[in-house]
């Protein structure tokens, strides 16, 4: 659901909240950057980068952090082994990381609690492992998750091969 909301531009980042006159500025609540848009929140924020640096191949990190946001999203969902250090279930891992970045951001924005970077990483890894255990006997070889959301589009369509 979060991924669909991101793709539709419906997640209330501070930039969007500012545009709707719900807050007085569009700054990032995590790192204080001038604007918290989708790209900043999920990829460019120092908090998010700590996670991506840990899970993305070193030789692919510069490209991972520089391609435009929509291409970045689609490439990480469609091309399961391009950026990932691990070779299994990158689409699931990527979406889980996005979810935990979003949850942590909301904890910090709306309550006194927050999760450390290590907490985000470990919570994500636990969720990924749980998903793997739950679906190991049910998941066919092809990528049903991606196909059901986006149809059949290859990773090369996003210029990241």
N, C-alpha and C positions, 0 to 999 in steps of 0.2 A: 504494500500500500504506500509506504513512504517513497519508494522509487517512482511509482506512478505520480504521486503528488509533486515530486521534484521535477519530473519530465513535463508536467503540466504547468509548472511555475506557481504552484499553490502552497508551498511551504512558507510559513511566515518568518522569513529572516528579518533581521532588524531593518534592512533596507526596505523591505516590503511593509513592515509595520510603520516605518517612518513615512513612506508614501501614503499610507492610509491615515496618517496623523494619529497613530496610536502611541508613539513614543516621540521624544524630543530630538533624538539624533539616530543615525544609522550605524553607529559604531559597533564593533564586535564586542560582545560581552565577555569573551574568553581572553582575547589578547589586546583589546583596545584599538585595533586598526580602524581606520576612518570609515570603512563600509563593510558591513556583513551581508554580502550577497551569497548566492548559492556556491559559486566557485570558492569564495573565501571560506565560508563555513565548512564545507565538506572536503576541501583540498588544500587551500592556501594558508589557512590559519595556523599559527605555530603549534597549536594543540593537535590539529589534524595531521600536520606534517610529521610530528613525532611518530605517529602511528604508521603513516605511509612509508617513511624511511625504514621502518622495521620490517615491513612485509613486501616491499617492491624490490625487484632485482636492482642492484647497484647500477648496472649498465643501462637500465631503462628508466631510472628515476628522473633524469632531466626531462625526458619526453613526457613522462607521466605527469609531471608538475607543470608542463607548459602548453599542452594542447588545449583547445577551447573546451569549455565545460561539457556541452552536450556530447561532443565527440568523445571526451574522456569517459563520461558515463557509459555510452554505448560500447565503446571499445573494451571496457572492463567487464561488461556483461557478455558480450558476444565472443570475444577472443580470450578464452579462458586461461591460456598459458603465456600470454605475451608479457605481462608485467609481473606476474606473481612469482615469488620465490618458490612456493610450493606448486605442485602440478595438479593438485586435486581440488575440485570444487571452488575455484576462484570466484565464480559468479556468486555463489552463496556467501563466501567469505567477504567479498567486496560489499555486498548489500548489508551484511551483518555489521561490518565496520561503519558504513554510513549510518545505520540505525543507532549504533552506540555513540557515535559522534553527536547525533541529533539528541539522543536522550541526555547525554552529559551536558550539552549546551543548555537544554531546558532546565535541568537540575540547577545549573549555575545561575540561570536567568531568573528563575521563579521560586527558588528555595535556597536555604543556606547550605544545603548539601551539594557536593559535587564528587565526581569520580576522578581519580588521578589518571594520568596517561597509562600507567601500568595496569590500573584497574580496568580501563577501557579495553586494552589489549587482552587481558586475561578473561574478561567477561565475554568478549567477542570470540576468543578461541574456545571457551567453554560452550557457547551457543552453537558454534560451527561443529564441534565434536558431537554435541547432542543431536543436531540435525542429521549428521552423518550416521549416527547409530540408529536413529529413528527411520531413516529412509534407505539404508543400505540394501535391504532386500526388496525394496519397492521401486527404486530408481533405475530406469532403463539406461542403456549406454548413451543415447542421444540426450540432448539438453532440453528437457520438457519445460523447465522453468523459463528459459529464454524464449523458446518457441511460442509458448502460450502468451507471453507478454507482448512480443514484438514481431512475431512471424519469423520467416526464414530470411535473415540478413547475415552475411558473412562479416567477420572482423575486418577484412581487407577493405570493405566499403568505407571504413573510417580512417583509412590512411595510417594505420599503426603497425602494419606488417613489416 
